């Protein structure tokens, strides 16, 4: 079993950087390409709990898709959760999980909080 689970987007330099830091520290990681295999509602709610964040805090509001569909709206927690479930690109990344703790590794060095 891997030491870490990383919700990863290979096109994201921050995500690649977090993966490199985990590997350099000698840890194994399960990579979840969340754009291809998005989390379920229960998984996303579990991630938010581990992160200690609200759904609205995990939203990438700068994404063109967010601006196209949700601009100018104050989303409720339920609406933010549903937006990320419908459009996983709206999730902040990378999310790195170890046990019952998680961080959004922006900058990638935040992953060290889990070492």
Secondary structure, DSSP 8 states (H G I E B T S, - for coil): --SEEEEE-TT-HHHHHHHHHHHHTT--EEEEETTTS---HHHHHHHHHHHT--HHHHB-TTSHHHHHHHTT----HHHHHHHHHH-GGGB-S-EEEETTEEEE-SSGGGGGGG-
